[in-house]
Amino acid sequence: MFKNVKEKKKFIRSKDFYILLLARLITNFGDSLYAIASTLLVYKMSGSTFYSGLTLFLTSSTAIVQLF
C-alpha cells in the first residue's frame, strides 16, 4: 500500500484521514449508545435479564460479522 515511510506519514497527516477517523469514532460511539439503550429498553419492558443479555448479544454480534 505504501512504498515508504514518507508516504505513510503524509497520509496520516492529511485532512481526509482525520475526517475519516473522526467519522469512525462518532459512528462507534453511536453504535455503543444504541446497544446500551436497546438493552435497557428490553429490560424495562420485560424485566428479564435473559432477554436483555440476548438483546446485547444480538446488537453486538453485527460488529463481529463486520470483521469478515
Secondary structure, DSSP 8 states (H G I E B T S, - for coil): --SSHHHHHHHHTSHHHHHHHHHHHHHHHHHHHHHHHHHHHHHHHH--HHHHHHHHHHHHHHHHHHT-
